[in-house]
Amino acid sequence: MGRFAVAGRTITEELAMKICTTVDCYSAYVQQLAWNVLAMSDGTVDETAFNDGLDATLAQVSPLFV
């Protein structure tokens, strides 16, 4: 949540926890998903930014598992 604030964004504790739980707290994916969610947000992170960030993360990592 602090890094989002440094970047000029706000994120609720609920959505921050959702980032962690979505990737089962796997640190590399927490960082990647958080970055993508941050990049998709414009001020306040909402469910749309989360979903767009998740889509971006899946698009980035899916080829690694083919």
SEFIZA-3560 file (N, C-alpha, C; in Angstrom, 3 decimals):
REM SEFIZA-3560
<numar><xx>0.825</xx><yy>-1.178</yy><zz>0.000</zz><atom>N</atom></numar>
<numar><xx>0.000</xx><yy>0.000</yy><zz>0.000</zz><atom>CA</atom></numar>
<numar><xx>0.876</xx><yy>1.251</yy><zz>0.000</zz><atom>C</atom></numar>
<numar><xx>2.007</xx><yy>1.151</yy><zz>0.674</zz><atom>N</atom></numar>
<numar><xx>2.920</xx><yy>2.281</yy><zz>0.716</zz><atom>CA</atom></numar>
<numar><xx>3.519</xx><yy>2.603</yy><zz>-0.640</zz><atom>C</atom></numar>
<numar><xx>3.848</xx><yy>1.583</yy><zz>-1.392</zz><atom>N</atom></numar>
<numar><xx>4.421</xx><yy>1.810</yy><zz>-2.728</zz><atom>CA</atom></numar>
<numar><xx>3.398</xx><yy>2.421</yy><zz>-3.677</zz><atom>C</atom></numar>
<numar><xx>2.143</xx><yy>2.044</yy><zz>-3.521</zz><atom>N</atom></numar>
<numar><xx>1.099</xx><yy>2.676</yy><zz>-4.315</zz><atom>CA</atom></numar>
<numar><xx>1.027</xx><yy>4.153</yy><zz>-3.972</zz><atom>C</atom></numar>
<numar><xx>1.116</xx><yy>4.477</yy><zz>-2.682</zz><atom>N</atom></numar>
<numar><xx>1.062</xx><yy>5.873</yy><zz>-2.241</zz><atom>CA</atom></numar>
<numar><xx>2.236</xx><yy>6.669</yy><zz>-2.796</zz><atom>C</atom></numar>
<numar><xx>3.429</xx><yy>6.072</yy><zz>-2.795</zz><atom>N</atom></numar>
<numar><xx>4.608</xx><yy>6.740</yy><zz>-3.343</zz><atom>CA</atom></numar>
<numar><xx>4.392</xx><yy>7.067</yy><zz>-4.819</zz><atom>C</atom></numar>
<numar><xx>3.674</xx><yy>6.193</yy><zz>-5.512</zz><atom>N</atom></numar>
<numar><xx>3.396</xx><yy>6.396</yy><zz>-6.939</zz><atom>CA</atom></numar>
<numar><xx>2.191</xx><yy>7.304</yy><zz>-7.176</zz><atom>C</atom></numar>
<numar><xx>1.618</xx><yy>7.844</yy><zz>-6.092</zz><atom>N</atom></numar>
<numar><xx>0.483</xx><yy>8.752</yy><zz>-6.240</zz><atom>CA</atom></numar>
<numar><xx>-0.850</xx><yy>8.049</yy><zz>-6.407</zz><atom>C</atom></numar>
<numar><xx>-0.910</xx><yy>6.791</yy><zz>-6.004</zz><atom>N</atom></numar>
<numar><xx>-2.152</xx><yy>6.025</yy><zz>-6.109</zz><atom>CA</atom></numar>
<numar><xx>-2.600</xx><yy>5.615</yy><zz>-4.715</zz><atom>C</atom></numar>
<numar><xx>-3.869</xx><yy>5.305</yy><zz>-4.593</zz><atom>N</atom></numar>
<numar><xx>-4.368</xx><yy>4.736</yy><zz>-3.346</zz><atom>CA</atom></numar>
<numar><xx>-4.995</xx><yy>3.388</yy><zz>-3.655</zz><atom>C</atom></numar>
<numar><xx>-4.818</xx><yy>2.479</yy><zz>-2.710</zz><atom>N</atom></numar>
<numar><xx>-5.389</xx><yy>1.144</yy><zz>-2.844</zz><atom>CA</atom></numar>
<numar><xx>-5.939</xx><yy>0.747</yy><zz>-1.486</zz><atom>C</atom></numar>
<numar><xx>-7.088</xx><yy>0.141</yy><zz>-1.484</zz><atom>N</atom></numar>
<numar><xx>-7.666</xx><yy>-0.308</yy><zz>-0.220</zz><atom>CA</atom></numar>
<numar><xx>-6.903</xx><yy>-1.521</yy><zz>0.289</zz><atom>C</atom></numar>
<numar><xx>-7.002</xx><yy>-1.756</yy><zz>1.581</zz><atom>N</atom></numar>
<numar><xx>-6.375</xx><yy>-2.943</yy><zz>2.145</zz><atom>CA</atom></numar>
<numar><xx>-6.987</xx><yy>-4.197</yy><zz>1.536</zz><atom>C</atom></numar>
<numar><xx>-8.273</xx><yy>-4.148</yy><zz>1.251</zz><atom>N</atom></numar>
<numar><xx>-8.953</xx><yy>-5.300</yy><zz>0.651</zz><atom>CA</atom></numar>
<numar><xx>-8.359</xx><yy>-5.654</yy><zz>-0.711</zz><atom>C</atom></numar>
<numar><xx>-8.146</xx><yy>-4.646</yy><zz>-1.561</zz><atom>N</atom></numar>
<numar><xx>-7.569</xx><yy>-4.933</yy><zz>-2.884</zz><atom>CA</atom></numar>
<numar><xx>-6.094</xx><yy>-5.303</yy><zz>-2.782</zz><atom>C</atom></numar>
<numar><xx>-5.372</xx><yy>-4.722</yy><zz>-1.835</zz><atom>N</atom></numar>
<numar><xx>-3.972</xx><yy>-5.108</yy><zz>-1.637</zz><atom>CA</atom></numar>
<numar><xx>-3.886</xx><yy>-6.572</yy><zz>-1.222</zz><atom>C</atom></numar>
<numar><xx>-4.778</xx><yy>-6.991</yy><zz>-0.331</zz><atom>N</atom></numar>
<numar><xx>-4.804</xx><yy>-8.396</yy><zz>0.075</zz><atom>CA</atom></numar>
<numar><xx>-5.233</xx><yy>-9.293</yy><zz>-1.086</zz><atom>C</atom></numar>
<numar><xx>-6.121</xx><yy>-8.789</yy><zz>-1.921</zz><atom>N</atom></numar>
<numar><xx>-6.575</xx><yy>-9.576</yy><zz>-3.074</zz><atom>CA</atom></numar>
<numar><xx>-5.419</xx><yy>-9.838</yy><zz>-4.034</zz><atom>C</atom></numar>
<numar><xx>-4.532</xx><yy>-8.860</yy><zz>-4.195</zz><atom>N</atom></numar>
<numar><xx>-3.339</xx><yy>-9.065</yy><zz>-5.021</zz><atom>CA</atom></numar>
<numar><xx>-2.541</xx><yy>-10.237</yy><zz>-4.463</zz><atom>C</atom></numar>
<numar><xx>-2.322</xx><yy>-10.231</yy><zz>-3.162</zz><atom>N</atom></numar>
<numar><xx>-1.525</xx><yy>-11.293</yy><zz>-2.529</zz><atom>CA</atom></numar>
<numar><xx>-2.199</xx><yy>-12.652</yy><zz>-2.619</zz><atom>C</atom></numar>
<numar><xx>-3.477</xx><yy>-12.704</yy><zz>-2.303</zz><atom>N</atom></numar>
<numar><xx>-4.149</xx><yy>-14.001</yy><zz>-2.276</zz><atom>CA</atom></numar>
<numar><xx>-4.372</xx><yy>-14.563</yy><zz>-3.670</zz><atom>C</atom></numar>
<numar><xx>-4.533</xx><yy>-13.706</yy><zz>-4.663</zz><atom>N</atom></numar>
<numar><xx>-4.754</xx><yy>-14.180</yy><zz>-6.032</zz><atom>CA</atom></numar>
<numar><xx>-3.569</xx><yy>-14.989</yy><zz>-6.532</zz><atom>C</atom></numar>
<numar><xx>-2.371</xx><yy>-14.601</yy><zz>-6.129</zz><atom>N</atom></numar>
<numar><xx>-1.166</xx><yy>-15.309</yy><zz>-6.565</zz><atom>CA</atom></numar>
<numar><xx>-0.572</xx><yy>-16.149</yy><zz>-5.430</zz><atom>C</atom></numar>
<numar><xx>-1.404</xx><yy>-16.465</yy><zz>-4.452</zz><atom>N</atom></numar>
<numar><xx>-1.012</xx><yy>-17.331</yy><zz>-3.336</zz><atom>CA</atom></numar>
<numar><xx>0.262</xx><yy>-16.833</yy><zz>-2.637</zz><atom>C</atom></numar>
<numar><xx>0.392</xx><yy>-15.515</yy><zz>-2.542</zz><atom>N</atom></numar>
<numar><xx>1.515</xx><yy>-14.849</yy><zz>-1.852</zz><atom>CA</atom></numar>
<numar><xx>2.884</xx><yy>-15.185</yy><zz>-2.443</zz><atom>C</atom></numar>
<numar><xx>2.935</xx><yy>-15.664</yy><zz>-3.670</zz><atom>N</atom></numar>
<numar><xx>4.206</xx><yy>-15.944</yy><zz>-4.351</zz><atom>CA</atom></numar>
<numar><xx>4.846</xx><yy>-14.600</yy><zz>-4.685</zz><atom>C</atom></numar>
<numar><xx>5.971</xx><yy>-14.296</yy><zz>-4.064</zz><atom>N</atom></numar>
<numar><xx>6.507</xx><yy>-12.933</yy><zz>-4.059</zz><atom>CA</atom></numar>
<numar><xx>6.732</xx><yy>-12.334</yy><zz>-5.448</zz><atom>C</atom></numar>
<numar><xx>7.260</xx><yy>-13.099</yy><zz>-6.371</zz><atom>N</atom></numar>
<numar><xx>7.508</xx><yy>-12.551</yy><zz>-7.709</zz><atom>CA</atom></numar>
<numar><xx>6.198</xx><yy>-12.165</yy><zz>-8.394</zz><atom>C</atom></numar>
<numar><xx>5.181</xx><yy>-12.983</yy><zz>-8.218</zz><atom>N</atom></numar>
<numar><xx>3.892</xx><yy>-12.687</yy><zz>-8.837</zz><atom>CA</atom></numar>
<numar><xx>3.156</xx><yy>-11.568</yy><zz>-8.098</zz><atom>C</atom></numar>
<numar><xx>3.354</xx><yy>-11.472</yy><zz>-6.777</zz><atom>N</atom></numar>
<numar><xx>2.783</xx><yy>-10.334</yy><zz>-6.046</zz><atom>CA</atom></numar>
<numar><xx>3.339</xx><yy>-9.043</yy><zz>-6.626</zz><atom>C</atom></numar>
<numar><xx>4.638</xx><yy>-8.999</yy><zz>-6.840</zz><atom>N</atom></numar>
<numar><xx>5.266</xx><yy>-7.805</yy><zz>-7.391</zz><atom>CA</atom></numar>
<numar><xx>4.777</xx><yy>-7.521</yy><zz>-8.806</zz><atom>C</atom></numar>
<numar><xx>4.702</xx><yy>-8.539</yy><zz>-9.629</zz><atom>N</atom></numar>
<numar><xx>4.295</xx><yy>-8.350</yy><zz>-11.018</zz><atom>CA</atom></numar>
<numar><xx>2.835</xx><yy>-7.920</yy><zz>-11.102</zz><atom>C</atom></numar>
<numar><xx>1.966</xx><yy>-8.572</yy><zz>-10.354</zz><atom>N</atom></numar>
<numar><xx>0.560</xx><yy>-8.206</yy><zz>-10.367</zz><atom>CA</atom></numar>
<numar><xx>0.362</xx><yy>-6.813</yy><zz>-9.791</zz><atom>C</atom></numar>
<numar><xx>1.054</xx><yy>-6.513</yy><zz>-8.706</zz><atom>N</atom></numar>
<numar><xx>0.935</xx><yy>-5.180</yy><zz>-8.114</zz><atom>CA</atom></numar>
<numar><xx>1.371</xx><yy>-4.102</yy><zz>-9.101</zz><atom>C</atom></numar>
<numar><xx>2.466</xx><yy>-4.353</yy><zz>-9.802</zz><atom>N</atom></numar>
<numar><xx>2.942</xx><yy>-3.385</yy><zz>-10.794</zz><atom>CA</atom></numar>
<numar><xx>1.904</xx><yy>-3.189</yy><zz>-11.893</zz><atom>C</atom></numar>
<numar><xx>1.346</xx><yy>-4.273</yy><zz>-12.390</zz><atom>N</atom></numar>
<numar><xx>0.350</xx><yy>-4.164</yy><zz>-13.457</zz><atom>CA</atom></numar>
<numar><xx>-0.920</xx><yy>-3.468</yy><zz>-12.977</zz><atom>C</atom></numar>
<numar><xx>-1.343</xx><yy>-3.762</yy><zz>-11.759</zz><atom>N</atom></numar>
<numar><xx>-2.516</xx><yy>-3.081</yy><zz>-11.210</zz><atom>CA</atom></numar>
<numar><xx>-2.221</xx><yy>-1.592</yy><zz>-11.071</zz><atom>C</atom></numar>
<numar><xx>-1.051</xx><yy>-1.265</yy><zz>-10.557</zz><atom>N</atom></numar>
<numar><xx>-0.656</xx><yy>0.138</yy><zz>-10.430</zz><atom>CA</atom></numar>
<numar><xx>-0.665</xx><yy>0.823</yy><zz>-11.794</zz><atom>C</atom></numar>
<numar><xx>-0.126</xx><yy>0.162</yy><zz>-12.795</zz><atom>N</atom></numar>
<numar><xx>-0.061</xx><yy>0.740</yy><zz>-14.140</zz><atom>CA</atom></numar>
<numar><xx>-1.445</xx><yy>0.937</yy><zz>-14.745</zz><atom>C</atom></numar>
<numar><xx>-2.399</xx><yy>0.121</yy><zz>-14.341</zz><atom>N</atom></numar>
<numar><xx>-3.756</xx><yy>0.215</yy><zz>-14.886</zz><atom>CA</atom></numar>
<numar><xx>-4.636</xx><yy>1.203</yy><zz>-14.121</zz><atom>C</atom></numar>
<numar><xx>-4.133</xx><yy>1.715</yy><zz>-13.022</zz><atom>N</atom></numar>
<numar><xx>-4.947</xx><yy>2.616</yy><zz>-12.203</zz><atom>CA</atom></numar>
<numar><xx>-4.613</xx><yy>4.069</yy><zz>-12.505</zz><atom>C</atom></numar>
<numar><xx>-5.549</xx><yy>4.907</yy><zz>-12.177</zz><atom>N</atom></numar>
<numar><xx>-5.371</xx><yy>6.342</yy><zz>-12.388</zz><atom>CA</atom></numar>
<numar><xx>-5.840</xx><yy>7.061</yy><zz>-11.128</zz><atom>C</atom></numar>
<numar><xx>-5.019</xx><yy>7.029</yy><zz>-10.116</zz><atom>N</atom></numar>
<numar><xx>-5.383</xx><yy>7.672</yy><zz>-8.860</zz><atom>CA</atom></numar>
<numar><xx>-5.772</xx><yy>6.657</yy><zz>-7.808</zz><atom>C</atom></numar>
<numar><xx>-6.984</xx><yy>6.172</yy><zz>-7.878</zz><atom>N</atom></numar>
<numar><xx>-7.476</xx><yy>5.192</yy><zz>-6.917</zz><atom>CA</atom></numar>
<numar><xx>-7.667</xx><yy>3.850</yy><zz>-7.603</zz><atom>C</atom></numar>
<numar><xx>-7.081</xx><yy>2.822</yy><zz>-7.033</zz><atom>N</atom></numar>
<numar><xx>-7.222</xx><yy>1.480</yy><zz>-7.594</zz><atom>CA</atom></numar>
<numar><xx>-8.639</xx><yy>0.986</yy><zz>-7.314</zz><atom>C</atom></numar>
<numar><xx>-9.273</xx><yy>0.501</yy><zz>-8.368</zz><atom>N</atom></numar>
<numar><xx>-10.605</xx><yy>-0.067</yy><zz>-8.221</zz><atom>CA</atom></numar>
<numar><xx>-10.601</xx><yy>-1.483</yy><zz>-8.793</zz><atom>C</atom></numar>
<numar><xx>-11.756</xx><yy>-2.102</yy><zz>-8.755</zz><atom>N</atom></numar>
<numar><xx>-11.878</xx><yy>-3.489</yy><zz>-9.234</zz><atom>CA</atom></numar>
<numar><xx>-11.513</xx><yy>-3.602</yy><zz>-10.713</zz><atom>C</atom></numar>
<numar><xx>-11.830</xx><yy>-2.594</yy><zz>-11.502</zz><atom>N</atom></numar>
<numar><xx>-11.491</xx><yy>-2.613</yy><zz>-12.931</zz><atom>CA</atom></numar>
<numar><xx>-9.979</xx><yy>-2.605</yy><zz>-13.121</zz><atom>C</atom></numar>
<numar><xx>-9.277</xx><yy>-1.761</yy><zz>-12.386</zz><atom>N</atom></numar>
<numar><xx>-7.818</xx><yy>-1.720</yy><zz>-12.474</zz><atom>CA</atom></numar>
<numar><xx>-7.225</xx><yy>-3.053</yy><zz>-12.042</zz><atom>C</atom></numar>
<numar><xx>-7.793</xx><yy>-3.652</yy><zz>-10.991</zz><atom>N</atom></numar>
<numar><xx>-7.317</xx><yy>-4.960</yy><zz>-10.555</zz><atom>CA</atom></numar>
<numar><xx>-7.498</xx><yy>-5.989</yy><zz>-11.665</zz><atom>C</atom></numar>
<numar><xx>-8.693</xx><yy>-6.060</yy><zz>-12.228</zz><atom>N</atom></numar>
<numar><xx>-8.967</xx><yy>-7.040</yy><zz>-13.283</zz><atom>CA</atom></numar>
<numar><xx>-8.092</xx><yy>-6.814</yy><zz>-14.507</zz><atom>C</atom></numar>
<numar><xx>-7.891</xx><yy>-5.561</yy><zz>-14.898</zz><atom>N</atom></numar>
<numar><xx>-7.022</xx><yy>-5.262</yy><zz>-16.034</zz><atom>CA</atom></numar>
<numar><xx>-5.575</xx><yy>-5.645</yy><zz>-15.727</zz><atom>C</atom></numar>
<numar><xx>-5.139</xx><yy>-5.389</yy><zz>-14.497</zz><atom>N</atom></numar>
<numar><xx>-3.789</xx><yy>-5.781</yy><zz>-14.091</zz><atom>CA</atom></numar>
<numar><xx>-3.619</xx><yy>-7.286</yy><zz>-14.079</zz><atom>C</atom></numar>
<numar><xx>-4.647</xx><yy>-7.990</yy><zz>-13.629</zz><atom>N</atom></numar>
<numar><xx>-4.601</xx><yy>-9.448</yy><zz>-13.633</zz><atom>CA</atom></numar>
<numar><xx>-4.541</xx><yy>-9.984</yy><zz>-15.058</zz><atom>C</atom></numar>
<numar><xx>-5.346</xx><yy>-9.423</yy><zz>-15.945</zz><atom>N</atom></numar>
<numar><xx>-5.308</xx><yy>-9.839</yy><zz>-17.351</zz><atom>CA</atom></numar>
<numar><xx>-3.922</xx><yy>-9.625</yy><zz>-17.943</zz><atom>C</atom></numar>
<numar><xx>-3.307</xx><yy>-8.482</yy><zz>-17.639</zz><atom>N</atom></numar>
<numar><xx>-1.966</xx><yy>-8.186</yy><zz>-18.153</zz><atom>CA</atom></numar>
<numar><xx>-0.946</xx><yy>-9.180</yy><zz>-17.602</zz><atom>C</atom></numar>
<numar><xx>-1.049</xx><yy>-9.484</yy><zz>-16.325</zz><atom>N</atom></numar>
<numar><xx>-0.122</xx><yy>-10.435</yy><zz>-15.710</zz><atom>CA</atom></numar>
<numar><xx>-0.266</xx><yy>-11.816</yy><zz>-16.331</zz><atom>C</atom></numar>
<numar><xx>-1.495</xx><yy>-12.254</yy><zz>-16.507</zz><atom>N</atom></numar>
<numar><xx>-1.713</xx><yy>-13.563</yy><zz>-17.127</zz><atom>CA</atom></numar>
<numar><xx>-1.169</xx><yy>-13.600</yy><zz>-18.552</zz><atom>C</atom></numar>
<numar><xx>-1.341</xx><yy>-12.524</yy><zz>-19.289</zz><atom>N</atom></numar>
<numar><xx>-0.808</xx><yy>-12.472</yy><zz>-20.654</zz><atom>CA</atom></numar>
<numar><xx>0.717</xx><yy>-12.530</yy><zz>-20.654</zz><atom>C</atom></numar>
<numar><xx>1.332</xx><yy>-11.939</yy><zz>-19.639</zz><atom>N</atom></numar>
<numar><xx>2.795</xx><yy>-11.934</yy><zz>-19.556</zz><atom>CA</atom></numar>
<numar><xx>3.367</xx><yy>-13.287</yy><zz>-19.162</zz><atom>C</atom></numar>
<numar><xx>2.701</xx><yy>-13.998</yy><zz>-18.263</zz><atom>N</atom></numar>
<numar><xx>3.287</xx><yy>-15.248</yy><zz>-17.756</zz><atom>CA</atom></numar>
<numar><xx>2.765</xx><yy>-16.506</yy><zz>-18.447</zz><atom>C</atom></numar>
<numar><xx>1.649</xx><yy>-16.430</yy><zz>-19.111</zz><atom>N</atom></numar>
<numar><xx>1.080</xx><yy>-17.624</yy><zz>-19.748</zz><atom>CA</atom></numar>
<numar><xx>2.041</xx><yy>-18.299</yy><zz>-20.720</zz><atom>C</atom></numar>
<numar><xx>2.774</xx><yy>-17.557</yy><zz>-21.548</zz><atom>N</atom></numar>
<numar><xx>3.691</xx><yy>-18.227</yy><zz>-22.478</zz><atom>CA</atom></numar>
<numar><xx>4.784</xx><yy>-19.048</yy><zz>-21.768</zz><atom>C</atom></numar>
<numar><xx>5.053</xx><yy>-18.738</yy><zz>-20.522</zz><atom>N</atom></numar>
<numar><xx>6.084</xx><yy>-19.471</yy><zz>-19.787</zz><atom>CA</atom></numar>
<numar><xx>5.645</xx><yy>-20.893</yy><zz>-19.435</zz><atom>C</atom></numar>
<numar><xx>4.337</xx><yy>-21.133</yy><zz>-19.497</zz><atom>N</atom></numar>
<numar><xx>3.810</xx><yy>-22.424</yy><zz>-19.093</zz><atom>CA</atom></numar>
<numar><xx>3.290</xx><yy>-23.261</yy><zz>-20.262</zz><atom>C</atom></numar>
<numar><xx>3.607</xx><yy>-22.852</yy><zz>-21.480</zz><atom>N</atom></numar>
<numar><xx>3.169</xx><yy>-23.601</yy><zz>-22.655</zz><atom>CA</atom></numar>
<numar><xx>4.144</xx><yy>-24.720</yy><zz>-22.944</zz><atom>C</atom></numar>
//
